[in-house]
Amino acid sequence: MCRPSYFDVTYSINPWMAPDRPTSAETGLAQWKGLFDTFVELGHDVELIEPVPGLPDMVFAANGAIVVDGKVLVARFRHPQRGDESAAYLEWFGRGGWSEVRQARYVNEGEGDFLWAGGEMLAGTGFRSESRAHAEVREFFGCPVTGLTLVDPRFYHLDTALAVLGDRKIMYYPAAFSPESRAVLAERFPDAILAEESDAAVFGLNALSDGHNVVLPRAATGLAAQLREHGYRPLGADLTELLKAGGSVKCCTLELRT
């Protein structure tokens, strides 16, 4: 995770960002701290990367890299406003004892668009990560990659429209995907939890699961009820200030798979 010391909305690179709308770094930090404390209380180890002045979106650590089996593919951001984040992640992982660390060749926004689902990678494209990055991820990690196309600009990253709950369990918002991708998801994950538009619109799918506890935005009450019905324990988090920049629970969290 990355503390939002410099959080602000000074530019717009997704539909959620409105630079003329007031934001509060103090509120953003307090909400982020609540998420951090939740992870610690659940027994998870949380490592921090130092925030860099002038990079207000660095709080969205999920976008910084993909980490599987000790190998690290650092992001290559589409928009120049976030480009310098890659150097910070290359430096951080470079001194961490990982088996292999390199930056992606093609535009690839980390776990924003690449989600590990029990031996395969679900890979998003349509707004940020290039489809060419899917083959690069397949080659680098040596795993199957299932490409999915996003069509609603509100859900510009895969992790805003789909969450992995366990090895073969996901939840997603069908309307965020192309018809072809909806067909792929329905075939591969017939028991998936399907989110309503009202829950997707509050970023309810930008969630993080440890296989039992699912941390998700507090406002996604319908999705929380569905999770309970399926045997999960939903835990609500308030990240409404960070949502002004188009991020929530999962955006703030990069999973380190050793």
C-alpha positions as CSV (number, residue, x, y, z in Angstrom):
1,M,0.0,0.0,0.0
2,C,1.0,3.6,-0.4
3,R,0.0,6.3,2.1
4,P,-1.9,9.1,0.3
5,S,0.3,11.9,1.6
6,Y,0.0,13.9,-1.6
7,F,-3.6,12.8,-2.6
8,D,-5.4,15.4,-4.8
9,V,-7.3,15.5,-8.0
10,T,-5.4,18.0,-10.3
11,Y,-6.1,16.3,-13.6
12,S,-8.7,14.0,-15.2
13,I,-7.7,10.7,-16.7
14,N,-11.0,8.8,-15.9
15,P,-14.7,9.8,-15.7
16,W,-14.5,10.0,-11.9
17,M,-11.9,12.7,-11.7
18,A,-13.1,16.4,-11.6
19,P,-10.3,18.8,-10.8
20,D,-12.8,21.6,-10.0
21,R,-14.4,19.5,-7.2
22,P,-12.9,20.0,-3.7
23,T,-10.9,17.1,-2.3
24,S,-9.4,16.7,1.2
25,A,-6.0,15.0,1.6
26,E,-6.8,14.8,5.4
27,T,-10.0,12.9,4.8
28,G,-8.4,10.7,2.2
29,L,-5.6,9.8,4.6
30,A,-8.1,9.0,7.4
31,Q,-10.1,6.7,5.1
32,W,-7.0,5.0,3.8
33,K,-5.8,4.4,7.4
34,G,-9.1,2.7,8.1
35,L,-8.5,0.3,5.3
36,F,-4.9,-0.3,6.4
37,D,-6.1,-1.0,10.0
38,T,-8.7,-3.5,8.6
39,F,-6.1,-5.5,6.8
40,V,-3.9,-5.6,9.9
41,E,-6.8,-6.6,12.2
42,L,-7.5,-9.5,9.8
43,G,-4.0,-10.7,10.3
44,H,-2.5,-9.7,7.0
45,D,1.1,-8.3,6.6
46,V,1.1,-4.9,4.9
47,E,4.2,-3.4,3.4
48,L,4.4,0.3,2.4
49,I,6.0,2.0,-0.5
50,E,7.0,5.7,0.1
51,P,4.7,8.2,-1.6
52,V,6.4,10.6,-4.1
53,P,5.6,14.3,-4.2
54,G,3.8,15.2,-7.5
55,L,2.3,11.7,-7.9
56,P,-1.2,12.0,-6.3
57,D,-2.4,8.7,-7.7
58,M,0.4,6.7,-6.2
59,V,-2.0,5.7,-3.4
60,F,-3.6,3.3,-6.0
61,A,-0.8,0.7,-5.4
62,A,-2.7,-2.0,-7.3
63,N,-1.7,-0.3,-10.5
64,G,2.0,-0.5,-9.8
65,A,2.8,-4.1,-10.8
66,I,1.7,-7.7,-11.1
67,V,3.4,-10.1,-8.6
68,V,3.0,-13.9,-9.0
69,D,5.3,-16.6,-7.7
70,G,8.0,-14.1,-6.7
71,K,8.2,-12.6,-10.2
72,V,7.4,-8.9,-10.7
73,L,6.2,-7.1,-13.8
74,V,6.1,-3.4,-13.1
75,A,3.5,-1.3,-14.8
76,R,3.9,0.9,-17.9
77,F,1.2,3.6,-17.5
78,R,-0.9,4.9,-20.4
79,H,-1.1,8.5,-19.1
80,P,2.0,10.6,-18.6
81,Q,0.6,12.0,-15.3
82,R,1.3,8.5,-13.7
83,G,4.4,7.5,-15.7
84,D,6.9,8.3,-13.0
85,E,5.3,5.9,-10.6
86,S,7.0,3.0,-12.5
87,A,10.4,4.1,-11.4
88,A,9.4,4.1,-7.8
89,Y,8.1,0.5,-8.0
90,L,11.1,-0.7,-9.9
91,E,13.3,0.7,-7.1
92,W,11.1,-0.7,-4.3
93,F,10.9,-4.2,-5.8
94,G,14.6,-4.1,-6.9
95,R,15.7,-4.0,-3.2
96,G,13.2,-6.6,-2.0
97,G,14.8,-9.9,-2.9
98,W,12.3,-10.9,-5.7
99,S,13.3,-13.6,-8.2
100,E,12.9,-11.4,-11.3
101,V,11.8,-7.7,-11.6
102,R,11.3,-5.8,-14.9
103,Q,9.0,-3.2,-16.4
104,A,6.4,-4.2,-18.9
105,R,7.2,-3.4,-22.5
106,Y,3.5,-2.6,-23.5
107,V,1.0,-0.5,-21.6
108,N,0.0,-2.5,-18.6
109,E,-1.5,-1.0,-15.5
110,G,-0.7,-3.8,-13.1
111,E,-3.5,-5.3,-11.0
112,G,-5.8,-2.7,-12.3
113,D,-6.2,-4.8,-15.4
114,F,-4.6,-8.2,-14.4
115,L,-6.3,-10.3,-11.7
116,W,-4.9,-13.7,-10.6
117,A,-7.7,-16.3,-10.5
118,G,-6.4,-19.7,-9.4
119,G,-3.8,-20.5,-11.9
120,E,-4.9,-18.2,-14.7
121,M,-4.8,-14.4,-15.3
122,L,-7.9,-12.5,-16.1
123,A,-6.8,-9.6,-18.2
124,G,-8.7,-6.4,-19.0
125,T,-8.4,-4.1,-22.0
126,G,-10.5,-1.4,-23.7
127,F,-9.4,1.7,-21.9
128,R,-6.0,1.4,-20.3
129,S,-3.9,-1.8,-20.7
130,E,-3.1,-2.8,-24.3
131,S,-4.2,-6.1,-25.6
132,R,-0.6,-6.7,-26.6
133,A,0.2,-6.8,-22.9
134,H,-1.8,-9.9,-22.5
135,A,0.7,-12.0,-24.5
136,E,3.6,-10.4,-22.6
137,V,2.0,-11.4,-19.3
138,R,1.4,-14.9,-20.5
139,E,5.1,-15.2,-21.5
140,F,6.5,-13.6,-18.4
141,F,4.5,-15.6,-15.9
142,G,4.0,-18.8,-17.9
143,C,0.3,-18.9,-17.2
144,P,-3.0,-18.9,-19.2
145,V,-4.4,-15.5,-19.8
146,T,-8.1,-14.8,-20.5
147,G,-8.7,-11.5,-22.2
148,L,-11.7,-9.4,-21.3
149,T,-12.9,-6.2,-23.0
150,L,-14.3,-3.4,-21.0
151,V,-16.9,-1.1,-22.7
152,D,-18.2,1.3,-20.0
153,P,-15.7,4.2,-19.3
154,R,-16.8,4.3,-15.7
155,F,-15.2,0.9,-15.3
156,Y,-11.9,1.7,-17.0
157,H,-9.9,-1.0,-15.2
158,L,-10.8,-4.6,-14.8
159,D,-10.6,-4.3,-11.0
160,T,-13.5,-1.8,-11.0
161,A,-15.8,-4.3,-12.7
162,L,-14.7,-7.7,-11.4
163,A,-13.3,-9.1,-8.2
164,V,-11.7,-12.5,-7.5
165,L,-13.1,-14.1,-4.4
166,G,-11.2,-17.4,-4.5
167,D,-9.5,-19.7,-6.9
168,R,-12.5,-20.3,-9.1
169,K,-15.0,-17.8,-7.7
170,I,-15.5,-14.2,-8.9
171,M,-18.1,-11.5,-8.8
172,Y,-18.6,-9.0,-11.7
173,Y,-20.9,-6.5,-13.3
174,P,-21.9,-7.9,-16.7
175,A,-22.8,-4.6,-18.4
176,A,-19.2,-3.4,-18.0
177,F,-18.0,-6.0,-20.6
178,S,-18.5,-6.6,-24.3
179,P,-21.0,-9.3,-25.3
180,E,-18.1,-11.6,-26.2
181,S,-16.5,-11.2,-22.8
182,R,-19.8,-11.7,-21.0
183,A,-20.1,-15.0,-22.8
184,V,-16.6,-16.0,-21.8
185,L,-17.2,-15.1,-18.1
186,A,-20.6,-16.9,-18.1
187,E,-19.0,-20.1,-19.5
188,R,-15.9,-20.1,-17.3
189,F,-17.5,-18.9,-14.1
190,P,-21.1,-20.1,-14.1
191,D,-21.5,-19.7,-10.3
192,A,-20.2,-16.1,-10.2
193,I,-21.9,-13.5,-8.2
194,L,-23.5,-10.9,-10.5
195,A,-23.5,-7.3,-9.3
196,E,-26.4,-4.9,-9.8
197,E,-25.6,-1.5,-11.4
198,S,-26.3,0.3,-8.1
199,D,-23.5,-1.6,-6.4
200,A,-21.1,-1.4,-9.3
201,A,-21.6,2.4,-9.5
202,V,-20.3,2.8,-5.9
203,F,-17.2,0.7,-6.9
204,G,-18.5,-2.3,-4.9
205,L,-16.5,-4.6,-7.2
206,N,-13.3,-2.8,-6.3
207,A,-12.9,-5.2,-3.5
208,L,-10.3,-7.5,-1.9
209,S,-10.9,-11.1,-0.7
210,D,-8.7,-13.4,1.3
211,G,-11.1,-16.3,0.5
212,H,-13.4,-15.6,3.5
213,N,-13.3,-12.0,4.4
214,V,-14.2,-9.6,1.6
215,V,-13.4,-5.9,2.1
216,L,-15.5,-3.7,-0.2
217,P,-17.0,-0.2,-0.2
218,R,-19.6,0.2,2.5
219,A,-22.2,1.6,0.1
220,A,-22.4,-1.7,-1.8
221,T,-25.1,-3.1,0.5
222,G,-26.7,-5.4,-2.1
223,L,-23.4,-7.0,-3.0
224,A,-22.6,-7.4,0.7
225,A,-25.9,-9.3,1.1
226,Q,-25.1,-11.6,-1.8
227,L,-21.7,-12.3,-0.4
228,R,-23.2,-13.4,2.9
229,E,-25.6,-15.7,1.1
230,H,-22.5,-17.3,-0.5
231,G,-20.8,-17.8,2.8
232,Y,-18.4,-14.9,2.7
233,R,-17.9,-12.3,5.4
234,P,-18.3,-8.8,3.9
235,L,-16.5,-5.9,5.7
236,G,-17.5,-2.4,4.6
237,A,-14.9,0.3,4.1
238,D,-15.4,4.1,3.5
239,L,-13.2,5.3,0.7
240,T,-15.5,7.9,-0.7
241,E,-12.8,10.6,-0.8
242,L,-10.5,8.4,-2.9
243,L,-13.3,7.5,-5.2
244,K,-13.2,11.1,-6.4
245,A,-10.0,9.9,-8.2
246,G,-11.6,6.7,-9.4
247,G,-10.3,4.3,-6.8
248,S,-11.3,2.2,-3.8
249,V,-10.4,-0.9,-1.8
250,K,-8.6,-2.9,-4.4
251,C,-7.1,0.1,-6.2
252,C,-5.3,0.8,-2.9
253,T,-3.9,-2.7,-2.5
254,L,-1.3,-4.6,-4.5
255,E,-1.1,-8.3,-3.6
256,L,2.4,-9.6,-3.1
257,R,2.5,-13.3,-4.1
258,T,5.8,-14.8,-3.1
